[in-house]
């Protein structure tokens, strides 16, 4: 789980050019993420990990740890 969270932090850092400013527990409300970023993240997660997490569900996530939980739930449901 930590590895996946670290990878998602890296994706967001690259997309938002935040450098070291984000961790897996940084609240998304502090980052002021817009819907376009969430759509892009949804596409990236599907391409890189084969897990579809709709933008609407990502928008409800509080932080990267929530996204990891959503992805794990999706993987479990698909298995």
Steps between C-alpha positions, in 0.01 A plus 500: 500500500780743584658441160177574313439809712855617429446450125174697505671780696762506224232521230328789676829674570594483134156611381471786746869589516490484880842348553534371856193686628261201486484179702250213501311670782501857367134605483388566143312803632841656574606443138185646343481227235261572216287252309739494205782371722268227632398398147867479401580301813215257427636439148856455628390251767308298244790497254777428750321270742201367305260625767209723404420753771255756363577868546188537717641252751843661488337836573362352824844380610660706776860404422721251317436237768128514412584447133710195589203361696267563205741319268534205736120477529472498120765230468327287764162541330648402164667186637 
